[in-house]
Amino acid sequence: AVKPGLIFDLDGTLVDSLKGIADSLNHAMESAGFPVHLPDRVRNFIGNGARILIERGAPRGTSRQDLATAELAFKAHYDSHWKTGTEVFHGIPAMLETLQSRGYPLAVLSNKPHGFTESIVKYLFPKVHFSAVLGQRDGIPHKPDPAGALEIAKMLGREVADCALIGDSTVDMETARNAGMRAIAVNWGFHDHERLVEFQPDAILDDVAGLEAMFC
């Protein structure tokens, strides 16, 4: 039987990046003279990419130019600080290595800018071979548009029905539905359990062992 392609979201699914994102967002807010946010509030801003993160963090009515300036400040700060605010969720590397050893093709699909996505995956998962790693790229619509997920299915050599998208947010679940893939939600990330339940994914998993058991 063909092993399904497993496509993982990054932030809130494989890595706990809340501290790094909150630190850099608040740096950008401070440099623009805007109020800063507690990490628990920033948690709700994450999942739709850098520009929307900035829009959610900035005061209502902020001009497009000021948003663009704040986004550049965020990215510059994040580029040099993400390592101190990003860690792998417990048990994830071993789970990925087990899935890899069982012959599952693995991939990452994130709304984080592509360069950061590649750097973080390479740095934090040196022993895992991902067949595809895609972040947010100019000119390509991001999740929940299915474009990236469909591109990855091709790269993995799998039909969309033979792929599962695993993530912590309703954005991920919507992406899976839009692409015609299995939607698997994890409960340890940034989004509320209730919102995930409302979306009726194919499975909701409470821990990494449950995710591994589902495929092994």
Contacts in CASP RR format, 6 or more apart in sequence:
PFRMAT RR
TARGET T0000
AUTHOR 0000-0000-0000
METHOD contacts of the structure
MODEL  1
AVKPGLIFDLDGTLVDSLKGIADSLNHAMESAGFPVHLPDRVRNFIGNGA
RILIERGAPRGTSRQDLATAELAFKAHYDSHWKTGTEVFHGIPAMLETLQ
SRGYPLAVLSNKPHGFTESIVKYLFPKVHFSAVLGQRDGIPHKPDPAGAL
EIAKMLGREVADCALIGDSTVDMETARNAGMRAIAVNWGFHDHERLVEFQ
PDAILDDVAGLEAMFC
2 158 0 8 1.000
2 162 0 8 1.000
3 102 0 8 1.000
3 103 0 8 1.000
3 104 0 8 1.000
3 105 0 8 1.000
4 104 0 8 1.000
4 158 0 8 1.000
4 162 0 8 1.000
4 163 0 8 1.000
4 164 0 8 1.000
4 182 0 8 1.000
4 215 0 8 1.000
5 104 0 8 1.000
5 105 0 8 1.000
5 106 0 8 1.000
5 107 0 8 1.000
5 153 0 8 1.000
5 156 0 8 1.000
5 158 0 8 1.000
5 162 0 8 1.000
5 163 0 8 1.000
5 164 0 8 1.000
6 99 0 8 1.000
6 104 0 8 1.000
6 105 0 8 1.000
6 106 0 8 1.000
6 107 0 8 1.000
6 163 0 8 1.000
6 164 0 8 1.000
6 166 0 8 1.000
6 215 0 8 1.000
7 107 0 8 1.000
7 108 0 8 1.000
7 109 0 8 1.000
7 149 0 8 1.000
7 152 0 8 1.000
7 163 0 8 1.000
7 164 0 8 1.000
7 165 0 8 1.000
7 166 0 8 1.000
7 181 0 8 1.000
8 14 0 8 1.000
8 106 0 8 1.000
8 107 0 8 1.000
8 108 0 8 1.000
8 109 0 8 1.000
8 166 0 8 1.000
8 167 0 8 1.000
9 108 0 8 1.000
9 109 0 8 1.000
9 110 0 8 1.000
9 165 0 8 1.000
9 166 0 8 1.000
9 167 0 8 1.000
9 168 0 8 1.000
9 169 0 8 1.000
9 172 0 8 1.000
10 17 0 8 1.000
10 108 0 8 1.000
10 110 0 8 1.000
10 112 0 8 1.000
10 117 0 8 1.000
10 120 0 8 1.000
10 121 0 8 1.000
11 17 0 8 1.000
11 21 0 8 1.000
11 46 0 8 1.000
11 47 0 8 1.000
11 110 0 8 1.000
11 112 0 8 1.000
11 168 0 8 1.000
11 190 0 8 1.000
12 18 0 8 1.000
12 46 0 8 1.000
12 89 0 8 1.000
12 167 0 8 1.000
12 168 0 8 1.000
12 169 0 8 1.000
12 186 0 8 1.000
12 188 0 8 1.000
12 189 0 8 1.000
12 190 0 8 1.000
13 89 0 8 1.000
13 166 0 8 1.000
13 167 0 8 1.000
13 168 0 8 1.000
13 172 0 8 1.000
13 186 0 8 1.000
13 189 0 8 1.000
14 88 0 8 1.000
14 89 0 8 1.000
14 92 0 8 1.000
14 96 0 8 1.000
14 108 0 8 1.000
14 124 0 8 1.000
14 125 0 8 1.000
15 86 0 8 1.000
15 87 0 8 1.000
15 88 0 8 1.000
15 89 0 8 1.000
15 92 0 8 1.000
15 120 0 8 1.000
15 124 0 8 1.000
16 86 0 8 1.000
16 87 0 8 1.000
16 88 0 8 1.000
16 89 0 8 1.000
16 189 0 8 1.000
17 46 0 8 1.000
17 82 0 8 1.000
17 85 0 8 1.000
17 86 0 8 1.000
17 120 0 8 1.000
18 39 0 8 1.000
18 42 0 8 1.000
18 43 0 8 1.000
18 46 0 8 1.000
18 190 0 8 1.000
19 39 0 8 1.000
19 84 0 8 1.000
19 85 0 8 1.000
19 86 0 8 1.000
20 78 0 8 1.000
20 81 0 8 1.000
20 82 0 8 1.000
20 84 0 8 1.000
20 85 0 8 1.000
20 86 0 8 1.000
21 42 0 8 1.000
21 46 0 8 1.000
21 53 0 8 1.000
21 78 0 8 1.000
22 37 0 8 1.000
22 38 0 8 1.000
22 39 0 8 1.000
22 42 0 8 1.000
23 77 0 8 1.000
23 81 0 8 1.000
23 84 0 8 1.000
23 85 0 8 1.000
24 74 0 8 1.000
24 75 0 8 1.000
24 77 0 8 1.000
24 78 0 8 1.000
24 81 0 8 1.000
24 82 0 8 1.000
25 37 0 8 1.000
25 42 0 8 1.000
25 45 0 8 1.000
25 53 0 8 1.000
25 54 0 8 1.000
25 57 0 8 1.000
25 74 0 8 1.000
26 36 0 8 1.000
26 37 0 8 1.000
26 42 0 8 1.000
27 73 0 8 1.000
27 74 0 8 1.000
27 77 0 8 1.000
28 54 0 8 1.000
28 70 0 8 1.000
28 71 0 8 1.000
28 73 0 8 1.000
28 74 0 8 1.000
28 77 0 8 1.000
29 35 0 8 1.000
29 36 0 8 1.000
29 37 0 8 1.000
29 57 0 8 1.000
29 58 0 8 1.000
29 70 0 8 1.000
30 36 0 8 1.000
31 70 0 8 1.000
31 73 0 8 1.000
32 58 0 8 1.000
32 66 0 8 1.000
32 69 0 8 1.000
32 70 0 8 1.000
32 73 0 8 1.000
34 57 0 8 1.000
34 58 0 8 1.000
34 59 0 8 1.000
34 62 0 8 1.000
34 70 0 8 1.000
35 59 0 8 1.000
37 45 0 8 1.000
37 57 0 8 1.000
42 57 0 8 1.000
43 190 0 8 1.000
44 56 0 8 1.000
44 190 0 8 1.000
45 52 0 8 1.000
45 53 0 8 1.000
45 56 0 8 1.000
45 57 0 8 1.000
46 53 0 8 1.000
46 169 0 8 1.000
46 190 0 8 1.000
47 53 0 8 1.000
47 111 0 8 1.000
47 143 0 8 1.000
47 169 0 8 1.000
47 171 0 8 1.000
47 190 0 8 1.000
48 111 0 8 1.000
48 142 0 8 1.000
48 143 0 8 1.000
48 171 0 8 1.000
49 111 0 8 1.000
49 112 0 8 1.000
49 113 0 8 1.000
49 136 0 8 1.000
49 142 0 8 1.000
50 71 0 8 1.000
50 74 0 8 1.000
50 75 0 8 1.000
50 112 0 8 1.000
50 113 0 8 1.000
50 136 0 8 1.000
51 67 0 8 1.000
51 71 0 8 1.000
53 74 0 8 1.000
54 67 0 8 1.000
54 70 0 8 1.000
54 71 0 8 1.000
54 74 0 8 1.000
55 62 0 8 1.000
55 67 0 8 1.000
58 66 0 8 1.000
58 67 0 8 1.000
58 70 0 8 1.000
62 70 0 8 1.000
75 113 0 8 1.000
78 116 0 8 1.000
79 116 0 8 1.000
82 116 0 8 1.000
82 119 0 8 1.000
82 120 0 8 1.000
83 123 0 8 1.000
86 120 0 8 1.000
86 124 0 8 1.000
87 124 0 8 1.000
88 124 0 8 1.000
88 125 0 8 1.000
89 188 0 8 1.000
89 208 0 8 1.000
90 208 0 8 1.000
91 208 0 8 1.000
92 208 0 8 1.000
93 124 0 8 1.000
93 125 0 8 1.000
93 127 0 8 1.000
93 128 0 8 1.000
95 208 0 8 1.000
95 209 0 8 1.000
95 211 0 8 1.000
95 212 0 8 1.000
96 106 0 8 1.000
96 125 0 8 1.000
96 128 0 8 1.000
97 127 0 8 1.000
97 128 0 8 1.000
98 212 0 8 1.000
98 216 0 8 1.000
99 106 0 8 1.000
99 212 0 8 1.000
99 215 0 8 1.000
99 216 0 8 1.000
100 106 0 8 1.000
100 128 0 8 1.000
100 129 0 8 1.000
102 215 0 8 1.000
102 216 0 8 1.000
104 215 0 8 1.000
105 131 0 8 1.000
105 156 0 8 1.000
105 157 0 8 1.000
105 158 0 8 1.000
106 128 0 8 1.000
106 129 0 8 1.000
106 130 0 8 1.000
106 131 0 8 1.000
107 130 0 8 1.000
107 131 0 8 1.000
107 132 0 8 1.000
107 133 0 8 1.000
107 134 0 8 1.000
107 152 0 8 1.000
107 155 0 8 1.000
107 156 0 8 1.000
108 117 0 8 1.000
108 121 0 8 1.000
108 130 0 8 1.000
108 132 0 8 1.000
108 133 0 8 1.000
108 134 0 8 1.000
108 135 0 8 1.000
109 132 0 8 1.000
109 134 0 8 1.000
109 135 0 8 1.000
109 143 0 8 1.000
109 148 0 8 1.000
109 149 0 8 1.000
109 152 0 8 1.000
109 165 0 8 1.000
109 175 0 8 1.000
110 117 0 8 1.000
110 134 0 8 1.000
110 135 0 8 1.000
110 136 0 8 1.000
111 135 0 8 1.000
111 136 0 8 1.000
111 142 0 8 1.000
111 143 0 8 1.000
111 171 0 8 1.000
112 120 0 8 1.000
112 135 0 8 1.000
112 136 0 8 1.000
113 135 0 8 1.000
113 136 0 8 1.000
114 134 0 8 1.000
114 135 0 8 1.000
114 136 0 8 1.000
114 137 0 8 1.000
115 135 0 8 1.000
116 135 0 8 1.000
117 133 0 8 1.000
117 134 0 8 1.000
117 135 0 8 1.000
117 136 0 8 1.000
118 133 0 8 1.000
118 135 0 8 1.000
121 130 0 8 1.000
121 133 0 8 1.000
131 155 0 8 1.000
131 156 0 8 1.000
132 151 0 8 1.000
132 152 0 8 1.000
132 155 0 8 1.000
132 156 0 8 1.000
134 148 0 8 1.000
134 151 0 8 1.000
134 152 0 8 1.000
135 142 0 8 1.000
136 142 0 8 1.000
140 147 0 8 1.000
140 148 0 8 1.000
141 147 0 8 1.000
143 149 0 8 1.000
143 171 0 8 1.000
143 172 0 8 1.000
143 174 0 8 1.000
143 175 0 8 1.000
144 171 0 8 1.000
144 172 0 8 1.000
144 174 0 8 1.000
144 175 0 8 1.000
144 178 0 8 1.000
145 175 0 8 1.000
145 178 0 8 1.000
146 175 0 8 1.000
146 178 0 8 1.000
146 179 0 8 1.000
146 180 0 8 1.000
149 160 0 8 1.000
149 163 0 8 1.000
149 165 0 8 1.000
149 175 0 8 1.000
149 176 0 8 1.000
149 178 0 8 1.000
149 179 0 8 1.000
149 181 0 8 1.000
150 160 0 8 1.000
150 179 0 8 1.000
152 163 0 8 1.000
153 159 0 8 1.000
153 160 0 8 1.000
153 162 0 8 1.000
153 163 0 8 1.000
153 179 0 8 1.000
153 181 0 8 1.000
156 163 0 8 1.000
160 179 0 8 1.000
160 180 0 8 1.000
160 181 0 8 1.000
161 180 0 8 1.000
161 181 0 8 1.000
163 179 0 8 1.000
163 181 0 8 1.000
163 182 0 8 1.000
164 176 0 8 1.000
164 181 0 8 1.000
164 182 0 8 1.000
164 183 0 8 1.000
164 184 0 8 1.000
164 202 0 8 1.000
165 172 0 8 1.000
165 173 0 8 1.000
165 175 0 8 1.000
165 176 0 8 1.000
165 179 0 8 1.000
165 181 0 8 1.000
165 182 0 8 1.000
165 183 0 8 1.000
165 184 0 8 1.000
166 172 0 8 1.000
166 184 0 8 1.000
166 185 0 8 1.000
166 186 0 8 1.000
166 211 0 8 1.000
167 173 0 8 1.000
167 184 0 8 1.000
167 185 0 8 1.000
167 186 0 8 1.000
168 185 0 8 1.000
168 186 0 8 1.000
168 187 0 8 1.000
168 188 0 8 1.000
168 189 0 8 1.000
168 190 0 8 1.000
168 191 0 8 1.000
168 196 0 8 1.000
169 189 0 8 1.000
169 190 0 8 1.000
169 191 0 8 1.000
169 196 0 8 1.000
170 191 0 8 1.000
170 195 0 8 1.000
170 196 0 8 1.000
170 198 0 8 1.000
170 199 0 8 1.000
172 183 0 8 1.000
172 185 0 8 1.000
173 183 0 8 1.000
173 185 0 8 1.000
173 196 0 8 1.000
173 199 0 8 1.000
173 201 0 8 1.000
174 199 0 8 1.000
176 182 0 8 1.000
176 183 0 8 1.000
176 184 0 8 1.000
176 201 0 8 1.000
177 183 0 8 1.000
182 202 0 8 1.000
182 203 0 8 1.000
183 199 0 8 1.000
183 201 0 8 1.000
183 202 0 8 1.000
184 201 0 8 1.000
184 202 0 8 1.000
184 203 0 8 1.000
184 204 0 8 1.000
184 205 0 8 1.000
184 211 0 8 1.000
184 214 0 8 1.000
185 196 0 8 1.000
185 199 0 8 1.000
185 201 0 8 1.000
185 203 0 8 1.000
185 204 0 8 1.000
185 205 0 8 1.000
186 204 0 8 1.000
186 205 0 8 1.000
186 211 0 8 1.000
187 193 0 8 1.000
187 196 0 8 1.000
187 204 0 8 1.000
187 205 0 8 1.000
187 206 0 8 1.000
187 207 0 8 1.000
188 206 0 8 1.000
188 207 0 8 1.000
188 208 0 8 1.000
193 204 0 8 1.000
196 204 0 8 1.000
197 204 0 8 1.000
203 214 0 8 1.000
205 211 0 8 1.000
205 214 0 8 1.000
END
